[in-house]
């Protein structure tokens, strides 16, 4: 079974920042930087090639909104947006990474250290901050 499908079904908890009938955005539990969001289609689609042109349009419209919200909520100077397709795709379910970025944040190239949330309260507060911007 797919862990992202388990998150969609509610079997696995997640700090959700965005949701509608077709897509879900939630905090990565192993973030590169706090505020790192994953945006996924609710349907189990494994690769970019599995998405219809309409789904890609809707997905990246949401990614654009989430990116702006992450930047604003996290006080970041920008974001890094990425989609691994097959190679380096840790979960075989299409997902787009939205990572807050600042100069000298320690991320270099593609060998980035992961930073844990201090605790569940820190993770939920981060999710709430991004949700508030998206809902505002």
C-alpha atoms as one frame of an Amber mdcrd trajectory, in Angstrom:
protein
   0.000   0.000   0.000   1.065   3.587  -0.603   1.735   5.776   2.448   0.351
   8.815   0.607  -2.872   6.910  -0.129  -2.982   6.079   3.599  -2.674   9.805
   4.352  -5.473  10.575   1.852  -7.723   7.958   3.506  -6.935   9.251   6.989
  -5.275   6.011   8.102  -1.961   7.848   8.562  -2.058  11.287  10.210  -0.568
  14.297   8.464  -0.252  18.030   9.112  -2.539  19.121   6.275  -2.112  22.632
   4.881  -4.362  22.373   1.806  -7.122  20.099   0.617  -9.874  19.900  -1.923
 -11.680  16.997  -3.591  -8.762  16.144  -5.879  -5.564  17.275  -4.108  -3.906
  17.328  -0.706  -0.983  19.363   0.639   0.742  18.379   3.889   4.023  18.885
   5.699   6.848  16.476   4.890   7.653  14.549   8.099  11.353  14.756   7.194
  11.556  18.323   5.955  14.580  19.857   4.327  13.520  22.993   6.221  10.407
  23.465   8.406   7.539  24.457   6.140   8.471  21.837   3.487   5.131  20.848
   1.934   4.217  17.943  -0.335   1.323  18.455  -2.762  -0.272  15.302  -4.160
  -3.273  14.221  -6.189  -5.682  12.225  -4.006  -5.866   9.546  -6.715  -2.969
   7.113  -6.742  -0.952   8.222  -9.762   2.685   7.158  -9.719   4.493   9.318
 -12.251   4.150  12.589 -14.088   3.259  10.628 -17.237   0.193   9.232 -15.433
  -1.357  12.712 -15.041  -3.752  14.122 -17.611  -3.005  17.617 -18.921  -5.967
  18.903 -16.867  -4.632  17.277 -13.689  -1.179  18.772 -14.269  -2.736  22.216
 -14.716  -4.763  21.894 -11.508  -1.820  20.424  -9.577   0.556  23.241 -10.487
  -2.089  25.910  -9.895  -2.277  24.584  -6.332   1.519  24.311  -6.092   1.733
  27.976  -7.133  -0.658  28.967  -4.313   1.102  26.771  -1.770   4.488  28.166
  -2.811   3.320  31.737  -2.190   1.741  30.716   1.122   4.878  28.905   2.302
   7.027  31.902   1.446   4.696  34.276   3.295   3.980  32.038   6.293   7.610
  31.053   6.831   9.077  34.510   6.172  11.152  32.996   3.359  12.786  34.893
   0.516  11.667  32.235  -1.979  10.843  28.569  -2.480  12.308  25.539  -4.167
   9.692  23.531  -6.101  10.579  20.036  -7.304   9.071  16.786  -8.498  11.151
  13.621  -8.566   9.917  11.309 -11.305  10.830   7.641 -10.792  14.511   8.129
  -9.887  14.806   9.455  -6.320  11.025   9.254  -5.957  10.860   7.899  -2.399
   7.101   7.271  -2.549   5.656   5.942  -5.827   2.841   8.521  -5.842   3.247
  11.825  -7.690   4.213  14.546  -5.230   5.566  18.040  -5.605   7.960  19.411
  -2.977   7.558  23.064  -1.951  10.488  24.096   0.266  10.970  27.546   1.809
  14.353  29.065   0.912  16.526  31.840   2.267  20.066  32.894   1.422  22.618
  30.849   3.364  19.984  28.352   4.562  22.492  25.518   4.235  20.925  23.843
   1.207  23.470  23.253  -1.538  22.980  21.298  -4.717  20.804  18.259  -4.188
  22.574  16.765  -1.160  20.585  18.530   1.502  20.456  17.674   5.178  17.017
  17.055   6.624  15.860  19.087   9.604  13.311  17.640  12.009  10.523  19.593
  13.628  11.224  20.252  17.317   8.106  18.291  18.234   4.533  17.656  17.056
   3.442  21.074  18.337   6.099  22.775  16.173   4.932  20.750  13.166   1.261
  21.631  13.758   2.050  25.322  14.335   3.942  25.375  11.030   1.021  23.698
   9.244  -1.447  26.137  10.851   0.613  29.106   9.684   0.607  27.924   6.062
  -3.100  26.963   6.245  -3.965  30.444   7.512  -2.296  32.077   4.518  -4.009
  29.690   2.075  -7.423  30.256   3.666  -6.917  34.029   4.094
